[in-house]
Amino acid sequence: MEKKCDIQVGRSLHSDQSYLDVLSQLSSGAIPFVAKASLPGEKIWVPLLDFQDFSQFLVGKLMLASNGYSYDSLFNHWYVKDGSRSFGPFSLIQMLEFYQQKRLHLDNLIRHSSFEAWLELAKAHPFNEGALEALINNEPIKNVISRRRHPRIPYTNEVFLSSRAELYRGVTWSLSCQGLGLVTDGTTDIGLDHKVNIIVNSNNEHGAVQVKGRVVNIRKETNYERVAVEFDDQNDFLNDFIQKRVPKL
């Protein structure tokens, strides 16, 4: 059965909302994270992040989005302005990570793809009214973003990876100076903790890049696999490549 709740924002009431509807409205800036929630019709209001298991639901969907699953309302809609340059698009969880890493501040200008103008972070839904601190200090969310100390960017490119004398092809979905996420073209014999050699193919932004690492997460689907790789060493070229595409410290 689909879980639902009523949402209160000031004097506005959003009735009988599914969790996924609420999540979509949060990500688009339609409602703030400091909204109140109640079981439908009961009008017993508590902070949304404290409402039943909504935090666990939120974290689950954020992790799916950051691992390449297509939750469109969560993925790659946010832009950040830093001086004369703008960066993005980023996912909601990357915005939280940037704030945690002190790359994003309350006076930074941000914009969702649905916004007509740039707004200061502190004045923009869904982050305003102290919602950022509430998010950062919410235990399930805190556990996710505290593990990510280096900036990641959405990144799609062809890669080849070899493991135990077998060669596989895949496509990346995210990149950091310490690792990447990819989807393989088919099934593989790769397993958790396996050592892999990776070649990130050349494109119009850079030449081919070769790295070594180990598999730290893998999910095997019917016709493909989602693989997260941690590099053995921080790659200076990729670090520079990423730093040019995220807000500065």
C-alpha positions in Angstrom: 0.0 0.0 0.0 1.3 3.4 -1.0 2.2 5.6 2.0 0.6 9.0 2.2 0.5 12.0 4.4 -0.8 15.6 4.6 1.8 18.4 4.3 1.5 21.8 6.0 3.6 24.8 4.8 2.6 27.9 6.7 -1.2 28.3 6.0 -1.0 26.1 2.9 -2.2 22.5 3.1 -1.3 19.7 0.7 -3.6 16.8 1.3 -3.2 13.1 0.7 0.2 13.2 -0.8 2.2 10.1 -1.5 5.8 10.0 -0.2 7.0 10.1 -3.8 4.9 13.2 -4.5 6.3 14.9 -1.4 9.8 14.0 -2.5 9.2 15.4 -6.0 7.9 18.7 -4.5 10.9 18.9 -2.1 13.4 18.5 -4.9 11.7 21.0 -7.2 11.5 23.6 -4.4 7.7 23.6 -4.2 7.8 22.8 -0.4 10.7 23.2 2.1 12.2 20.4 4.2 10.9 22.2 7.4 7.3 21.5 6.3 5.1 19.7 8.8 3.5 16.3 8.1 0.5 14.4 9.5 -1.3 11.2 8.7 -4.1 12.0 6.2 -7.0 13.9 7.9 -5.5 13.6 11.5 -3.9 17.1 11.7 -1.3 16.0 14.3 1.6 17.9 12.8 5.3 17.0 13.3 8.4 18.0 11.3 8.5 16.2 8.0 11.9 14.8 8.7 10.6 13.3 11.9 7.4 11.9 10.4 7.3 8.1 10.7 9.8 6.6 8.3 9.9 9.4 5.8 13.6 10.1 6.4 14.5 6.4 5.6 12.4 6.7 2.4 14.2 10.0 1.5 17.6 8.5 2.0 16.7 5.4 0.0 15.6 7.4 -3.0 18.6 9.8 -2.7 20.9 6.8 -2.8 19.2 5.3 -5.8 19.4 8.6 -7.6 23.1 9.1 -6.8 23.8 5.5 -7.9 22.5 6.1 -11.4 18.8 5.1 -11.1 16.6 7.6 -12.9 14.5 9.5 -10.3 14.1 12.5 -12.5 12.9 14.8 -9.8 16.0 14.1 -7.8 18.6 14.0 -10.5 20.6 16.8 -12.2 18.3 19.8 -11.9 20.3 22.2 -9.6 22.8 24.9 -10.7 25.2 26.9 -8.5 26.7 30.3 -9.4 30.3 31.0 -8.1 31.4 34.5 -9.2 31.0 34.8 -12.9 30.7 31.1 -13.5 27.8 28.7 -13.1 28.1 25.0 -12.4 25.7 22.1 -12.8 23.3 20.5 -13.2 23.7 18.6 -9.9 21.4 16.3 -8.0 19.8 17.1 -4.7 22.2 14.9 -2.7 25.2 16.5 -4.4 23.9 19.9 -3.3 23.8 18.6 0.3 27.3 17.2 -0.1 28.6 20.5 -1.4 27.1 22.2 1.6 28.7 19.7 4.0 32.1 20.1 2.2 31.8 23.9 2.6 31.7 24.4 -1.2 28.2 25.8 -1.0 27.3 28.6 1.4 24.0 30.3 2.4 24.8 33.4 0.3 25.6 31.4 -2.9 23.2 31.9 -5.7 21.4 28.7 -6.8 18.8 27.8 -9.4 16.5 24.8 -10.0 15.7 24.2 -13.7 12.1 25.2 -12.9 13.1 28.6 -11.3 12.9 31.8 -13.3 15.7 33.5 -11.5 18.8 32.8 -9.3 18.1 32.9 -5.5 20.4 32.8 -2.5 20.6 29.3 -1.0 19.2 30.6 2.3 16.1 32.0 0.5 15.4 29.1 -1.9 13.0 26.2 -1.4 13.7 23.6 -0.3 16.7 24.7 1.6 15.4 27.9 3.3 14.1 28.4 6.9 16.9 26.4 8.5 16.1 23.3 6.4 19.7 22.7 5.5 20.8 22.3 9.1 17.9 20.0 9.7 18.9 17.9 6.8 22.6 17.8 7.7 21.8 16.8 11.2 19.1 14.2 10.3 20.8 10.9 11.2 20.0 8.8 8.1 20.9 11.6 5.8 24.0 12.5 7.8 25.2 8.9 7.5 25.1 9.1 3.7 26.7 12.5 3.0 29.4 12.2 5.8 31.0 9.4 3.8 31.5 11.6 0.8 34.4 13.9 1.5 35.3 14.6 -2.2 33.1 16.3 -4.8 31.4 14.2 -7.4 30.0 15.2 -10.7 27.4 13.7 -13.0 29.5 12.2 -15.8 28.6 10.0 -18.8 31.4 8.5 -20.9 32.4 5.1 -22.3 34.8 3.1 -20.1 36.5 -0.3 -20.5 37.4 -2.3 -17.4 39.4 -5.5 -17.1 39.4 -8.0 -14.2 41.0 -11.4 -14.1 41.9 -11.3 -17.8 38.4 -10.4 -18.9 37.5 -7.2 -20.6 34.1 -5.4 -20.2 32.6 -2.3 -21.6 30.4 0.2 -19.6 29.2 3.7 -19.3 29.8 6.0 -16.3 27.2 7.9 -14.4 29.3 9.8 -11.8 33.0 10.6 -11.2 35.2 11.8 -8.4 38.9 12.0 -7.9 38.7 8.8 -5.8 36.3 6.7 -7.8 33.5 6.4 -10.3 30.2 4.6 -10.8 29.4 2.8 -14.0 26.8 0.5 -15.7 28.2 -2.5 -17.6 26.9 -3.4 -21.1 26.1 -7.0 -19.9 26.7 -9.4 -17.0 30.3 -9.9 -15.7 32.3 -12.1 -13.4 33.3 -9.1 -11.4 32.7 -9.3 -7.7 33.0 -7.2 -4.5 36.6 -6.3 -3.7 37.9 -7.4 -7.1 40.8 -5.4 -8.5 40.0 -3.7 -11.8 41.9 -1.7 -14.4 39.8 1.0 -16.0 40.3 3.1 -19.1 38.0 6.1 -19.4 37.7 6.8 -23.1 38.7 10.1 -24.7 36.1 12.6 -25.6 36.0 16.3 -26.6 37.1 17.3 -23.1 40.1 15.1 -22.3 42.2 12.2 -23.6 42.0 8.6 -22.4 42.6 8.2 -18.7 43.8 4.9 -17.1 43.2 4.1 -13.4 43.3 1.1 -11.1 41.0 0.4 -8.3 38.8 -2.1 -6.5 35.0 -2.8 -6.6 33.4 -1.4 -3.4 29.7 -1.9 -4.5 28.0 -3.9 -7.1 24.5 -4.7 -8.0 23.8 -7.4 -10.6 20.7 -7.0 -12.7 19.4 -9.3 -15.4 21.3 -7.8 -18.4 23.7 -5.4 -16.8 25.5 -4.5 -13.6 25.9 -1.3 -11.5 29.5 -1.1 -10.3 31.1 1.4 -7.9 34.9 1.5 -8.0 37.3 3.2 -5.6 40.7 4.2 -7.1 43.9 2.9 -5.5 45.3 6.4 -5.7 43.8 9.8 -6.1 44.1 10.8 -9.8 45.6 14.3 -10.2 44.2 14.8 -13.7 40.6 13.8 -12.7 40.9 15.9 -9.6 41.7 19.0 -11.7 39.0 18.0 -14.2 36.4 17.8 -11.4 37.5 20.9 -9.5 36.8 23.0 -12.6 33.2 21.8 -12.6 32.2 22.3 -9.0 32.0 25.3 -6.6 35.3 26.1 -5.0 36.1 25.7 -1.3 
